[in-house]
Amino acid sequence: MANALRNSAKLGFSGLLCQLSSHSSRHGRISVSPYLAFQQRNNSTSKIKVDLDSTTGVAVMHMQSPPVNSLSLDFLTEFSISLEKLEMDKSCRGLIITSTLPKVFSAGLDILEMYGKSPERCGEFWKAVQEMWIKLYGSDMVTIAAINGSSPAGGCLMSIACDYRIMAENPRYSIGLNETMLGIVAPFWFKDTMVNTVGHRTTETALELGLLYNAPEALRIGLVDRLVPEDQVLVSAQETMAKWLAIPDHARQITKSMMRKPTVDKLLSNREADTHNFVSFITKDSIQKSLRMYLEMLKKRKA
């Protein structure tokens, strides 16, 4: 029963938020680098699988943490380590992030990392969320999110931290920063990333109302860049990657840094305060009560 509850709870904030927001959502041969070989042979325990094509310089990161690729501390740690290794590999110029799980890209933060945990543990978890975003948003590589399922909350953050987003053309899939639906406030760097993607007014409305957008709506507001049939998401990402890699790396990287460094620096200079604010907020009795009610709802559903 505990395992069943944990799997259900991994729907995280976004699992509940998806339900609450459902009515408003209208609104060459691959060769694996040596350091990834161990990970490839142990996919039963690995939450991340990376394939690096040495001929193209493109890596594909497959998120494979059932049931919904929740962003747990273990997941985030493995994600950041994998990303850092690719950054250090001079042969890797581009990264495509996708999911091996049906109907979901990532459902966001793991609720069990925030319920009933000590302030120290909550702080450790939040620093891992920060680290994931800092590494991905500031990456020198070309990064493309191949969104082959729903991507609410933290999954949306991961997507908009990439350079380009291709989403499956399926109106049942949704994406958005919908934290307010559970009484949670998106941190300033979540907000800044979305503002940089879709503009201030759209972000303001989306965050205040906790909106999830279906695929056509996400394309309309610029939250994603392209829609393709579901079975063509990865192929389309690879084709798009080739166009981005045609640009000289140094020129593209300097331009990317010029656009994104101020946003990254803002978090780096306020990282401890941001962590303190999160821990103070998430450990409030009222927030813990909301999380407990959600877990109890899941338990009843599984019974």
C-alpha positions as CSV (number, residue, x, y, z in Angstrom):
1,M,0.0,0.0,0.0
2,A,2.9,2.3,0.8
3,N,4.4,1.8,-2.6
4,A,1.0,2.4,-4.3
5,L,0.6,5.6,-2.3
6,R,4.1,6.8,-3.2
7,N,3.5,6.1,-6.9
8,S,0.2,8.0,-6.8
9,A,1.7,10.8,-4.8
10,K,4.4,11.3,-7.4
11,L,1.7,13.0,-9.4
12,G,3.0,15.8,-7.1
13,F,1.5,19.3,-7.0
14,S,0.8,19.1,-10.7
15,G,-1.3,15.9,-10.5
16,L,-3.8,17.7,-8.3
17,L,-3.4,20.9,-10.3
18,C,-4.1,19.2,-13.5
19,Q,-7.4,17.9,-12.1
20,L,-8.3,21.3,-10.6
21,S,-7.4,23.1,-13.8
22,S,-8.9,20.8,-16.3
23,H,-11.9,23.0,-16.8
24,S,-9.7,26.1,-17.5
25,S,-7.3,24.3,-19.9
26,R,-9.5,25.2,-22.8
27,H,-7.9,28.2,-21.7
28,G,23.7,7.4,-38.3
29,R,24.4,4.8,-35.7
30,I,24.2,5.9,-32.1
31,S,27.3,5.4,-30.0
32,V,27.2,5.9,-26.3
33,S,29.9,7.8,-24.5
34,P,31.9,5.6,-22.1
35,Y,30.8,7.5,-19.0
36,L,27.2,6.8,-20.0
37,A,27.6,3.1,-20.6
38,F,27.0,2.1,-17.0
39,Q,23.8,4.1,-16.9
40,Q,22.6,2.5,-20.1
41,R,23.2,-1.0,-18.7
42,N,21.2,-0.3,-15.6
43,N,18.0,1.2,-16.9
44,S,16.0,-0.7,-14.3
45,T,17.2,1.7,-11.6
46,S,18.2,4.8,-13.6
47,K,15.7,7.6,-13.8
48,I,17.6,9.1,-16.8
49,K,18.8,7.4,-19.9
50,V,21.2,9.3,-22.2
51,D,22.1,8.4,-25.8
52,L,24.9,10.4,-27.3
53,D,25.4,10.2,-31.1
54,S,29.1,11.0,-31.5
55,T,28.7,11.6,-35.3
56,T,26.1,14.4,-34.8
57,G,27.1,15.6,-31.4
58,V,23.5,15.4,-30.2
59,A,22.4,13.7,-27.0
60,V,18.9,12.5,-26.3
61,M,18.0,12.4,-22.6
62,H,15.1,10.1,-21.9
63,M,13.3,10.7,-18.6
64,Q,12.1,7.3,-17.4
65,S,10.9,7.6,-13.8
66,P,7.4,6.0,-13.5
67,P,4.7,6.8,-13.1
68,V,5.0,10.4,-14.3
69,N,8.6,11.6,-14.2
70,S,8.1,13.4,-10.9
71,L,11.0,15.7,-9.9
72,S,12.2,14.0,-6.8
73,L,15.5,14.7,-5.2
74,D,17.0,11.5,-6.7
75,F,15.6,12.4,-10.1
76,L,16.9,16.0,-10.0
77,T,20.3,14.9,-8.8
78,E,20.7,12.3,-11.6
79,F,19.4,14.9,-14.1
80,S,21.9,17.5,-13.1
81,I,24.8,15.0,-13.0
82,S,23.9,13.8,-16.5
83,L,23.6,17.3,-17.8
84,E,27.0,18.3,-16.3
85,K,28.7,15.3,-17.9
86,L,27.3,16.2,-21.3
87,E,28.5,19.8,-20.8
88,M,32.0,18.5,-20.1
89,D,32.0,16.3,-23.2
90,K,33.4,18.4,-26.0
91,S,31.8,16.2,-28.6
92,C,28.3,17.0,-27.4
93,R,26.8,20.2,-28.9
94,G,23.1,19.6,-28.5
95,L,20.6,18.0,-26.1
96,I,17.1,16.8,-26.7
97,I,15.0,16.1,-23.6
98,T,12.0,13.7,-23.9
99,S,10.0,11.1,-21.9
100,T,9.8,7.4,-22.3
101,L,6.4,7.3,-20.4
102,P,3.1,7.5,-22.1
103,K,1.0,10.7,-22.0
104,V,3.4,12.6,-19.7
105,F,6.6,14.6,-20.2
106,S,7.0,15.5,-16.5
107,A,4.2,16.0,-13.9
108,G,6.4,18.4,-11.8
109,L,7.7,18.4,-8.3
110,D,7.3,15.2,-6.2
111,I,4.8,16.0,-3.4
112,L,6.5,13.5,-1.1
113,E,9.6,15.6,-1.1
114,M,7.6,18.4,0.5
115,Y,5.2,16.6,2.9
116,G,6.2,15.7,6.4
117,K,9.9,16.5,5.7
118,S,12.3,18.4,8.0
119,P,13.2,21.9,7.0
120,E,16.7,20.6,6.2
121,R,15.4,18.0,3.8
122,C,13.1,20.6,2.1
123,G,16.0,22.9,1.7
124,E,18.1,20.2,0.1
125,F,15.3,19.4,-2.3
126,W,14.8,23.0,-3.3
127,K,18.5,23.5,-3.9
128,A,18.3,20.5,-6.3
129,V,15.4,22.2,-8.2
130,Q,17.5,25.4,-8.4
131,E,20.5,23.4,-9.7
132,M,18.5,21.7,-12.4
133,W,17.2,25.0,-13.7
134,I,20.6,26.9,-13.4
135,K,22.4,24.1,-15.4
136,L,19.6,23.8,-18.0
137,Y,18.7,27.4,-18.6
138,G,22.4,28.4,-18.7
139,S,23.6,25.5,-20.8
140,D,26.1,26.2,-23.6
141,M,24.5,23.3,-25.6
142,V,21.5,23.8,-27.8
143,T,18.6,22.4,-25.8
144,I,15.3,21.2,-27.2
145,A,12.3,19.9,-25.2
146,A,10.6,17.2,-27.2
147,I,7.3,17.3,-25.2
148,N,5.5,14.1,-25.9
149,G,2.9,14.4,-23.1
150,S,1.5,16.8,-20.4
151,S,4.0,19.1,-18.8
152,P,2.5,21.1,-15.9
153,A,4.3,23.0,-13.1
154,G,7.9,21.8,-12.8
155,G,7.6,20.0,-16.1
156,C,6.7,23.3,-17.7
157,L,9.7,25.0,-16.0
158,M,12.0,22.3,-17.5
159,S,10.5,22.8,-20.9
160,I,10.8,26.6,-21.0
161,A,14.3,26.4,-19.7
162,C,15.2,24.9,-23.1
163,D,16.1,26.9,-26.2
164,Y,13.2,25.4,-28.2
165,R,10.0,23.4,-27.5
166,I,8.3,20.9,-29.8
167,M,5.0,19.5,-28.5
168,A,2.8,16.6,-29.5
169,E,-0.3,17.9,-31.4
170,N,-2.7,16.3,-28.9
171,P,-5.4,18.6,-27.3
172,R,-5.5,16.3,-24.2
173,Y,-1.9,17.3,-23.3
174,S,-1.4,20.4,-21.3
175,I,1.4,22.7,-20.2
176,G,1.7,25.6,-17.8
177,L,2.9,27.0,-14.5
178,N,-0.3,26.3,-12.5
179,E,1.0,26.4,-8.9
180,T,-1.6,28.9,-7.6
181,M,-4.4,26.3,-8.0
182,L,-3.0,24.6,-4.9
183,G,-2.2,27.8,-3.1
184,I,1.5,27.7,-4.1
185,V,3.3,30.7,-5.5
186,A,5.7,30.2,-8.4
187,P,9.1,31.6,-7.4
188,F,10.5,34.7,-9.1
189,W,12.8,32.6,-11.3
190,F,9.9,30.5,-12.5
191,K,8.1,33.7,-13.3
192,D,11.1,35.3,-15.0
193,T,11.6,32.3,-17.2
194,M,8.0,32.4,-18.4
195,V,8.1,36.2,-18.9
196,N,11.2,35.7,-21.1
197,T,9.2,33.1,-23.1
198,V,5.7,34.6,-23.5
199,G,5.9,38.1,-22.2
200,H,4.8,39.9,-19.1
201,R,1.0,40.2,-19.5
202,T,0.5,36.6,-20.6
203,T,2.6,35.4,-17.7
204,E,0.8,37.6,-15.2
205,T,-2.6,36.2,-16.3
206,A,-1.3,32.6,-16.5
207,L,0.3,32.6,-13.0
208,E,-2.5,34.4,-11.2
209,L,-5.1,32.0,-12.6
210,G,-2.9,28.9,-12.5
211,L,-3.7,28.2,-16.2
212,L,-2.8,25.1,-18.1
213,Y,-2.8,25.4,-21.8
214,N,-3.6,22.6,-24.3
215,A,-1.2,22.1,-27.1
216,P,-2.9,24.5,-29.7
217,E,-3.3,27.2,-27.0
218,A,0.4,26.8,-25.9
219,L,1.5,27.3,-29.5
220,R,-0.8,30.4,-29.9
221,I,0.8,32.2,-26.9
222,G,4.3,31.1,-27.7
223,L,4.7,28.7,-24.8
224,V,5.8,26.1,-27.3
225,D,7.3,26.8,-30.7
226,R,5.9,24.0,-32.8
227,L,3.3,21.2,-32.8
228,V,3.8,17.9,-34.6
229,P,2.0,14.6,-34.6
230,E,2.8,12.6,-31.5
231,D,4.9,10.0,-33.3
232,Q,7.0,12.6,-34.9
233,V,8.1,14.6,-31.8
234,L,11.6,13.2,-31.5
235,V,12.3,13.1,-35.2
236,S,11.2,16.7,-35.5
237,A,13.4,17.7,-32.6
238,Q,16.4,16.0,-34.3
239,E,15.6,17.9,-37.6
240,T,15.3,21.2,-35.7
241,M,18.5,20.5,-33.8
242,A,20.4,20.2,-37.1
243,K,19.3,23.8,-38.0
244,W,20.5,25.2,-34.7
245,L,23.8,23.4,-34.9
246,A,24.4,25.0,-38.3
247,I,25.1,28.3,-36.4
248,P,28.7,28.7,-35.2
249,D,28.8,27.6,-31.6
250,H,30.7,30.7,-30.3
251,A,28.3,33.2,-31.8
252,R,25.2,31.3,-30.6
253,Q,26.6,30.7,-27.1
254,I,27.6,34.3,-26.6
255,T,24.2,35.5,-27.8
256,K,22.4,33.0,-25.5
257,S,24.5,34.1,-22.5
258,M,23.7,37.8,-23.3
259,M,20.0,36.9,-23.3
260,R,19.9,34.6,-20.3
261,K,22.8,35.5,-17.9
262,P,20.9,38.3,-16.1
263,T,18.1,35.9,-15.2
264,V,20.5,33.2,-14.0
265,D,22.6,35.7,-12.0
266,K,19.4,37.0,-10.3
267,L,18.9,33.6,-8.8
268,L,22.6,33.0,-8.1
269,S,22.7,36.2,-6.0
270,N,19.5,35.3,-4.2
271,R,19.8,31.6,-3.9
272,E,20.0,31.3,-0.1
273,A,17.1,33.7,0.4
274,D,15.0,31.8,-2.2
275,T,15.7,28.5,-0.4
276,H,14.8,30.1,2.9
277,N,11.5,31.5,1.5
278,F,10.6,28.1,0.0
279,V,11.3,26.2,3.2
280,S,9.4,28.7,5.4
281,F,6.4,28.5,3.0
282,I,6.2,24.8,2.4
283,T,6.5,23.9,6.1
284,K,3.6,26.1,7.1
285,D,0.8,24.2,8.8
286,S,-1.7,25.4,6.3
287,I,0.4,24.1,3.3
288,Q,1.2,20.8,5.0
289,K,-2.6,20.4,5.6
290,S,-3.3,20.9,1.9
291,L,-0.7,18.3,1.0
292,R,-2.0,15.9,3.6
293,M,-5.6,16.2,2.2
294,Y,-4.3,15.5,-1.3
295,L,-2.4,12.4,-0.1
296,E,-5.5,11.2,1.7
297,M,-7.5,11.6,-1.5
298,L,-5.0,9.5,-3.3
299,K,-5.1,6.8,-0.6
300,K,-8.9,6.6,-0.9
301,R,-8.7,6.4,-4.7
302,K,-6.3,3.5,-4.5
303,A,-8.3,1.6,-1.8
